[in-house]
């Protein structure tokens, strides 16, 4: 495992430039533009050149849902140990991983708005960690910011008051310069926050609501995770920690809580028969209305809440969830998950025509400030590429932006690179995306968001409101390899 600084070493060099050029969004199923695996850097000695088993050879597991150790008054209290473990990612092989409580993929915490969750985290690793609850409205001392780490053999208690509406949150390591490898090796989990509004809707629930974490990885010939910064050879796609698995479903509606838990890979997901999926939510909870979509794009850290109705298929149908983005050839990265329709089942669920009400853009609080934020990283092939926010490397001692508590602002976030895509994540705030490239965003981006893609040369316009906690928080590219390279800054609310 790398040290705090070694992640910025020479292994970053060629891989960074290759992975995050325009090939990162090449449509794999367009024969003319197909990413040819011969154009990728050769695998280092001792690494597997391709998948270690054929697709759809193993079942997709459900993520383990944790139960509180104690319910005390209005608090749910969890004890969790951050520790090394092994996982059977490939049948008959043990892979070394980093985990929360030994779970790979990471566990699920279910929380409720207005009810506090307390998580006591104990660190048994040999490196410091910081646990960030991504998308959460929490006090700065409980945010898990990049420099607020706790070391080996110590513990930290995080308090999440859940004073926000329902949302698909997730937690992951955020120790600066180490977050990339720690998350890659397994330190992430889901945190599904619900409220009365969401709970009252007749959406699929129980066994028919399934969290799915998607990511990529590279393995050596023994089945061990191989790590290098910005590695374009991460061409094994994992769904809930298994390579291109299958998942048995009944012929009825399912709700899938999708999370892109990858370090750098973008996914564009579609069903192999070309039928639509119904997107009902994004990062910050439900959309106003369901949207039938032919595909869903998820950048690292983004979430999508999706309903698929399998009642339109006869028992015996096999339906593949495909990924149409590179890098990597379609046979390597195009097959994500296969749904096998194996039985019939009663289905009392439905998707209402109206899911929630959000203020229209014209009705949002008037902004008092407009800010221009630029994101950029070296794309000239240098040995140690750097990432910048507004032309500056991350410095934890510097306050880059000061905002007044209780005010709203417009942030115009621009990716000034010519080839490399980024995405933008802001701690504490669920923002609204108003425009992309000067045009209003589509309905799937019109809900509450905390992470948004920003392609090369593109600008997104965000409306942000600072009406909860005061203190210092960060914003950064959530392609974790980029934030580890310095593409991060601090804002202060006072």
N, C-alpha and C positions, 0 to 999 in steps of 0.2 A: 504494500500500500504506500502511496506517495506521502511525502511530507507536505507541510503548509506551502512551500514555495515550489516544490518540484513539479507540480502540475503545470507550471508555466515554462517548463523546460523544452528541450529540443523536440520531444514527441509531438508538440503542437504544430510544428512547422507545416509540412506539406498537407497533413490531414485537414487542418483548418481551412486552407484555401480551397481544397477540393470539395469538401462536404458542403460548404455553405455558399457555393456559387449558385448560379441559376439552375444547375442540375438538381438542386434540392427540391425544386418544384416542377420537375419534368414529368409530364403525364406518362406514366409507364405503359399504358395500354395504347398509346399512339405509336405505331410501329416506326414512323419516321423519327420520332423524338425519344425513342426508348433509351434508357440509361444502360450502356453496355458495361458489364462488369469488368471488361478488359481495360476500361478507362480509369478504374479505381486503383489506388495504390495496392501493390501486392501485400498479402497478409504477411506479417512478420513470421519468422521461423517459429514453428511449433504451434501456430494457430490453424484452426480448421478453415479450409477455403470455402466451405459452404455449409448448408444445414446438416445437423448431426442425425436427423431422422426425417422421413417424408412428412409432408403436411397432413394434418388431421389424424395423427397417430395416437394422440393422447387426449383425454377429456379435459375441459376447462374447469378448474375448481372454483367454488364460490369463496369469496374472501371471508375470513373469519370475523364475525361480529363480536366485539367485546362487550362484556357486561360490567357495570360498576362494581368495584369491591364493596362499596358502601353507598347507600343513599341516606343522606343526612339533611333533614329539612328540605331546602330548595337546591341542594347540591348533589351531584353525582360524582363520586370520587373514584378515580382509576389509579392503579399502580402499574407502571410500565418499565421494563428493563430494556435498554438499548444494548444489544449484544450480538456477538458472532453466532452463526448457526449454519446448518447445512440444509439445502433444499433439493428435492428430487425433480429438477427441471426436465431432465431426460431420464427415461426409465432405466433403473438400475445404476444410475450415476449420482454421486453426491456432489453438489456444487456449494462452495463456500459463499456465504452471503452475510450482509449486515441487516439486522432486523429490529423491529419493535416487538418485544416479547416473543421472539423466535418465529414470527410469521412472515412467510414469503409466498405470495405477495403480502403486502402490509395489511394490517387489520382495518376494520371499520368501526368507528364510533358513531352511534346515532344519538343526536342531541335534540333538544326542543327549545325554541325561542322563549326567553324569560326564565329558563332554568339553567343554573350555573354548572359548568363542568370543570372539575379540578383534576389535572393529570400530574402525578408525581413521577418524573422521569429520572431513572438511575442510569448513569453512563458506565458501562463495564468495558468499553473499548479502550484502545491505547491512544486515542486522539480526542481532542475537544469536539463538542457538538453544540448545536443550537436548534431547537425545535420550533419551526415557524408554522403557524396555522394559516395557510394561504387563503386569502379572501375574508379573513375574520376582522371584525371590529373589536379590537382589544387594546388595553393600555400598553404603553411602550415597553414596560418591564416584562410583559407577558407575550410580546410579539415574536420573540425568537430572532432578533435582528442579527446580522452577520457577525458582529463583533461581540455580541452578548452571549458568549459561550460558557459551557461548564465542562470541566476537565475530567480525565479518567479517574474513576473511583469516587466521583462526586454526584450530586443529584440536584435537580431543579424542579420546583413546583410551578406549573402554569395554570392560571385561572382564566377561564373563558366564560364571561357572563352571558353570552348569546343574546345581546341586546340588538338584534337585527332580525330581519325577516328570513324565511327559509332560504337555504342556499346549499349548493353542493361544494363544500369546502374540502380541503385535503391538507395533511400535515407532512412536513419533510424536513430534512436537515438543511441548515442554512449557514454553517460555519464557513466564513469566507476563505476562498482558495481550496476548501475541502468539500464544499457542497456538491460539486459536480460528481466526484467519485463516490461520495457517500450515498447519494441518491441512486446513482447507477448500480451500486451494489445492494440496494434494497431498502434504504431508509426513507420510506414514504408510506402513507396510509390514508384512508378516506375518512371524512368527518361529515356526515350527512345531517344537516340541520333542518328540522321541520317546524311548522307552526300551525295554528288553527286553520288558516286559509288553505294551505296545501293538504292538510290531513282530511279536510272535509270533502275534497274532490274525489270522484269515483275512479281514480287512476289505478292501474294494476299495482298490487301490493303483495306483501308476504313473499312467497317463493317466486312470484312473478315480477318482482322488482329486483334487478340484478346489477350491482356495481361491477364495472369492467375497467381495469386499468390496462392501457395499451402502452407499449414501449418497445425499444429495440435493444439489441445486445450483440456482442461478438464473443464467441467461446473458443477456447483452445481445444486441442484434440482429446483432452480428458474430460471436457465438459465444464471447465472452470471459466468464470467470467474474465475476459481480457479487457483491460482498461487503458485507453490513451485519450488525451483530450481531443475533442472534435474528430473522432475516428469515423471515416466514411465507411469502414468495413463492418459497422453494426447492422448487419443485414438479416439477423434472426429476429423475427417479430414475435413478441410475447403478448399473450392475452391472459391476464391474471396469473402471470408468471410461468406460463407454459407456451412452447413454440407452436404457433398455428394450430391450436387445438380444435376439437369439436365440442358442441354443447347441445344436449338434448332438450327439446322444447315440446310443449303441447300445442295443438292447433288452436291458439287463442292469442290475445294481446299480452305482450311483455313490455315492461318499462326497463330500459337499460341506462344506467348512470355511467356514461363514458368519461374517462379521464385520460388525457395524454400525459403520461408520466415519464416520457422520454426526456433525455437531456437536450437534444437538438432536433430530432426528427419531426417534420410536419406529416400529418396523416390527412388524406382525402379519402373518405370512406363511402362505399356504395355497395348495394346488393347486386349479386352476380346476375340476377334476372332483369335488372334495370328498373325494378319497381321502386316506389318512393318509400321513404321513412317519414315518420311524423315527429318533428322536433318540437318539444314542448318547453324546453328550458335551456339555459346556458349557465355561466359561472355563478351569477347571483340569484339563481332561482328561476321560477317559471317565466316564460314569455307571456305577453298579453293574450295571444291567441296561438293555437297550434299552427305549424307550418309544414306542409308536405314538401319534402326536399328529395332530389335525386342523389345528393351526396352531401357530406358534412366534412368541413375542413377544421382540423384541430391542431393548433400549435402547442408546444410544450407548456404545460400548466393549465391549458384551457379545458373546460368541461362542456359536455352536451348531454341533455336529458332527452331520450329518444324512445318513442313507442313504435314497435313493429308488430303488426297483426299477422300472425301465422295462420289464422283461420282461413285465409285465401289459398292455402296450400294443402294438398292431400297428404295424409300420413304416408311417410316414406320419402318425402321431399328432402333434398339436401341443398341448402342455400348458403352461399359463401359471402361473407363480409370481406370485400376487397379493399385494398389500398392502391390508389393510382398515382402516388407520388414517390419519387426517388429520394436519395440516391440508392442504386441497386436495381437489378433486373427484376421483371415481374415475377419470375419463378422464385426469387428470393424474398422479396418484400411485398408482393402483391396479394398474398393469401394471409389474411389476418385470423379468421375464425370461421368455422362452418357450423351452421345451425341445422340440426337433424330433427325433423318433425316426426315424433315417434308415437304420439297418442292424441286422442281428442280430450277435451276438458270443458267444463262449464265456464262461462266467462261473464260475470256480472259487471266487469269494469267498462268504462267508457272514457272518451277524451272530450271534455266539454268544449263548446265553441269559444267560450271566454274563460281564461284561466286566472287572470288577475288584472288589476288596473294599475298602470303606471302613469305619471305625469307626462303629457306631451312635451316635446322639446321646447315649444313656445311657453310652456307653463313652468319650466324649471326655474329655480331662483336666479335672479339676474347676476351675472358674473361681475366681480369688481376688478379683476385683473385678467389679462390674456398673456400667456407665456408661450415661448417657443422653445421646444426641447429637441435636441438633435441626438441621434444614436449613430455611432460609427465604430468600425473596427478596422485594423490594418488588413488589407486584402492584397498585399504586394508579395506574399510568399515568404516574408521574413521568418527567421527561426523562432521568434517569440512574439507573436502578434498580440496587440493590446486592444482593449475595448474602451470606448469613451462615451461619456454623456456630456453634451455641450462642450466637446473638445477636451475634457478632463478625465483622467483616470480617477477611480474611486479613492477617496481619502476620508477615512472615518472621522478625522478631526475637523473636517470642513462641512459647514452647512451650506448647501447649494441654493436652497430656496426657503424663504420664510413666508408662511401664510398666516393670515389672521383667522383665529377661531370664529366659527359661525358664518364664514363667507363662502362664496362659490367662485370658481375660476374656470377659464377656458385654457386647456393645454393643447397646443398644436405640436404633435410628436412626429418628427420626420426622420426617416432612415436615409442618411446621406450616402450610404454605400451604393456602388454601381452594380454589384452582383449579389452581395450577401444579404439574406433576409434576417429580420429580427422580430421579436415581439416585445411588448411593453407590459410590465406588471407593476402595480402600485400597491404598497402595503396600506392597510387600514381602510381604504376607500373603495366602495363599489361605485364606479363611475358610469356615465352614459356615453356611448360612442355616437356622436352627432353626424360626422361626415367621414368619408374615406375618399381621398383624392378630390376633395371639393364637392362630392355628391353625397346625398343622404344615404345612410347605410340601409341594408336590407333588413327584413324582419327578424332574422336569426341573430343579428348583432344589436338589435334595438332594445334589449332588456338590460338588466344590471350586469356589469362586467367588471372584472379586475385584471384581465389579461387580454391583450388584443394584438393581432398580427400587424406588422408594419413591413411591407415588402420593400425591396431596394428602390430608392427614389420616391417612396410614397409618404404621404402625410395623413395622419388620422387626427380628427378634432374631438377632444374629450371635454365633457362637462363634469367637474369634480366639486364636491362640497365637503367642507371641513367642519362638521357640526357635532363631533363626538368627543374624542380625547385630544388633549394637548400633549406635545412632546415631539420626539424625533423618530422618523420612519424613513425607509428607503424606497426608491423606485429603481427598476433595473430591467435589463433584458432577461426574460425567463428561459432563454436558451442557456442553461446553467453553465455551459462551457464559456459563454460570452461574459456572464456576470463574474465568473471566476477570473477572467482576464481583465476585469476592471470596469465593465460597462454597468455602473451603478452609481447612484448619488443619494444624498440625504436631504429630506425636507423637514422643516420644523414648523409645528403648529403652535402659535402662542396667542 
